[in-house]
């Protein structure tokens, strides 16, 4: 009997241990999967596309190439398609790359200023960019940044050649990060509604007690209106009586059809 009990106990432990190991392994895998899913995704760097506005002369194209290198070294993302980067910078196509529409949009910049913002927005959308770094000739080479989400330029232009590489990157990166945040920011109406809700209910969701004076005014406002009407009526009667006793200059009354 004792031998049989030992054998049965050994068999039971042998059957139980694999099940426990399997359960522990499943728990570990579930915990690891939950941790991976709940971990915040790393934030991507803003994406910047470089556009040459106007005639893409060699000086502007060299500036565009320099700025592209500086942006890449600073960790900013740029369009991965070399043909698209070339089309935005005014480079001539080697073959039919399907980007004739992009080149046409770029060439149209400055022809009709009323349409420029829409054209810049379209170029930024095609490039999937948060911002456009626009190079143009105004005497010297000038650099400015276009916010694709807002469809507007940021204030201020940078003299490209007079600025250091650090100054150029700081200028572009700061504006590109702001443009990137605008994509996920709630619309102004949503922000206003949320602020109004917080003011009315409080941050804890409980109703906010109104001051006693404010509640009293809400209850008494009909009496204020009645009192104002009574005072106005009495004042009008007094003034009217005074005017009746003191005749003024005669007024002509015109009637249609009479001369």
C-alpha positions in Angstrom: 0.0 0.0 0.0 2.8 2.4 0.9 4.6 1.6 -2.3 1.5 2.2 -4.3 0.9 5.5 -2.6 4.4 6.7 -3.4 4.1 5.7 -7.0 0.7 7.5 -7.3 2.1 10.6 -5.7 5.1 10.6 -8.0 2.8 10.2 -11.1 0.5 13.1 -9.8 3.5 15.4 -9.3 4.8 14.5 -12.7 1.4 15.4 -14.3 1.1 18.7 -12.3 4.5 20.2 -12.8 4.2 20.6 -16.7 0.8 22.2 -16.2 2.2 24.7 -13.6 5.1 25.5 -15.9 2.7 26.0 -18.8 0.5 28.3 -16.7 3.5 30.4 -15.5 4.8 30.7 -19.1 1.3 31.8 -20.3 1.2 34.4 -17.5 4.6 35.8 -18.4 3.7 36.0 -22.1 0.5 37.8 -21.2 2.2 40.3 -18.9 4.9 41.0 -21.5 2.4 41.5 -24.2 0.3 43.9 -22.0 3.4 45.9 -21.2 4.4 46.2 -24.8 0.9 47.3 -25.8 0.6 49.9 -22.9 4.1 51.3 -23.5 3.9 54.7 -25.3 5.0 54.8 -28.8 8.1 56.9 -29.5 7.3 60.3 -30.9 8.4 60.7 -34.5 10.5 63.7 -35.4 8.7 66.3 -37.6 8.9 65.9 -41.3 10.2 68.8 -43.4 10.2 69.1 -47.2 12.4 71.7 -48.9 10.9 73.7 -51.6 12.5 76.3 -54.0 10.2 79.1 -54.9 11.0 80.8 -58.2 13.8 80.0 -60.6 15.8 77.1 -59.2 19.3 78.6 -60.0 22.4 76.7 -58.9 22.8 78.9 -55.8 19.3 78.0 -54.6 19.8 74.3 -55.4 23.0 74.2 -53.5 21.3 75.9 -50.6 18.5 73.2 -50.8 21.1 70.4 -50.8 22.9 71.9 -47.8 19.7 72.4 -45.8 18.6 68.8 -46.6 21.9 67.5 -45.2 21.6 69.7 -42.1 18.0 68.5 -41.5 19.0 64.9 -41.8 21.9 65.2 -39.4 19.7 67.0 -36.9 17.2 64.1 -36.9 14.5 65.8 -38.8 12.6 63.5 -41.3 12.6 64.5 -45.0 10.8 62.9 -48.0 12.4 59.5 -48.7 11.8 59.6 -52.5 14.8 61.3 -54.1 12.7 62.1 -57.2 10.1 63.9 -55.1 12.9 65.9 -53.3 14.3 66.8 -56.7 10.9 67.9 -58.0 10.3 70.2 -55.0 13.8 71.6 -55.4 13.3 72.3 -59.1 15.6 69.7 -60.5 15.0 68.5 -64.1 13.6 65.0 -64.3 15.8 62.3 -65.8 12.9 60.1 -66.8 9.1 60.3 -66.7 8.7 59.9 -62.9 5.1 60.8 -62.7 5.8 64.0 -60.8 4.9 66.5 -63.5 2.0 67.8 -61.4 4.4 68.6 -58.5 6.7 70.4 -60.8 3.8 72.4 -62.3 2.7 73.4 -58.8 6.2 74.5 -57.8 6.6 76.6 -61.0 3.3 78.3 -60.4 4.4 79.7 -57.0 4.4 83.5 -57.2 2.4 83.7 -60.4 -0.9 84.3 -58.5 -0.2 85.1 -54.8 -3.9 84.4 -54.0 -3.3 80.8 -54.9 0.1 80.3 -53.4 -1.0 79.2 -50.0 -3.2 76.5 -51.5 -0.3 75.4 -53.7 2.1 75.2 -50.8 -0.5 73.2 -48.8 -0.9 70.8 -51.7 2.9 70.3 -52.0 3.2 69.7 -48.3 0.3 67.2 -48.4 1.9 65.3 -51.3 5.2 65.1 -49.4 3.5 64.1 -46.2 5.3 66.9 -44.4 4.5 68.8 -41.3 6.2 71.9 -42.6 7.9 73.2 -45.8 11.3 74.9 -45.7 10.9 77.4 -48.5 14.0 78.9 -50.2 13.6 82.0 -52.4 15.6 84.8 -53.9 15.1 88.3 -52.5 18.5 89.8 -53.2 20.1 87.1 -51.0 18.8 83.6 -50.4 16.0 83.7 -47.8 14.5 80.9 -45.8 11.0 80.7 -44.3 8.8 77.9 -43.0 5.3 77.1 -44.1 2.9 75.3 -41.7 1.0 72.7 -43.8 -1.8 72.1 -41.2 -2.4 75.8 -40.8 -1.8 76.7 -44.4 0.2 79.8 -43.3 3.8 81.0 -43.2 5.4 81.6 -39.9 6.5 85.2 -39.2 10.1 86.2 -40.0 12.5 85.2 -42.7 16.1 84.0 -42.2 19.1 85.1 -44.3 20.4 81.7 -45.3 24.0 82.6 -46.0 24.4 84.9 -43.0 23.0 82.3 -40.6 25.1 79.5 -39.1 24.0 75.8 -39.6 22.9 75.7 -36.0 20.8 78.8 -36.4 19.2 77.4 -39.6 18.3 74.1 -37.9 17.0 75.8 -34.8 14.9 78.1 -37.0 13.4 75.2 -39.0 13.1 72.7 -36.2 11.3 74.9 -33.8 8.6 75.8 -36.4 8.4 72.2 -37.7 7.7 70.9 -34.2 5.0 73.5 -33.7 3.4 72.5 -37.0 3.6 68.8 -36.1 1.8 69.4 -32.8 -1.0 71.3 -34.6 -2.1 68.0 -36.4 -3.1 66.5 -33.0 -4.2 69.6 -31.2 -8.0 69.8 -30.8 -9.9 72.5 -32.7 -10.4 75.8 -30.9 -14.1 75.1 -30.5 -13.4 71.9 -28.7 -10.9 73.6 -26.4 -13.4 76.4 -25.6 -16.2 73.8 -24.9 -13.9 71.8 -22.6 -12.9 75.0 -20.7 -16.5 76.0 -20.3 -17.4 72.5 -19.0 -14.5 72.6 -16.5 -15.7 76.1 -15.3 -19.3 74.9 -14.8 -18.7 71.5 -13.2 -15.2 71.7 -11.8 -12.2 69.5 -12.5 -13.7 66.7 -10.3 -17.0 66.6 -12.2 -19.0 68.1 -9.3 -21.1 71.2 -9.7 -19.4 74.4 -8.7 -21.3 76.4 -6.0 -22.1 79.9 -7.2 -21.5 82.8 -4.9 -24.5 83.9 -2.9 -24.6 87.4 -4.5 -24.7 85.8 -8.0 -27.6 83.5 -7.0 -29.5 86.5 -5.5 -29.1 88.5 -8.7 -30.4 85.6 -10.8 -33.6 85.5 -8.7 -34.2 89.2 -8.4 -33.6 90.3 -12.0 -37.4 90.5 -12.9 -37.9 93.0 -10.1 -35.1 95.1 -11.4 -36.7 95.2 -14.8 -40.2 96.1 -13.4 -38.6 98.9 -11.3 -36.7 100.3 -14.3 -40.0 100.4 -16.3 -41.9 102.2 -13.6 -39.1 104.8 -13.1 -39.0 105.3 -16.9 -42.8 105.7 -17.1 -42.9 108.3 -14.3 -40.0 110.2 -15.8 -41.7 110.3 -19.2 -45.0 111.6 -17.7 -43.2 114.4 -15.9 -41.1 115.4 -19.0 -44.1 115.2 -21.2 -46.2 117.5 -19.0 -43.4 120.0 -18.9 -43.1 120.0 -22.7 -46.9 120.5 -23.0 -46.9 123.6 -20.8 -43.8 125.0 -22.6 -44.6 125.1 -26.3 -41.7 124.8 -28.7 -41.2 125.8 -32.3 -43.9 124.6 -34.7 -43.1 121.6 -36.8 -44.4 121.0 -40.4 -46.2 117.7 -40.9 -46.2 116.5 -44.5 -49.0 114.4 -45.9 -48.8 112.5 -49.2 -50.8 114.2 -52.0 -51.1 117.7 -50.4 -49.0 120.7 -51.2 
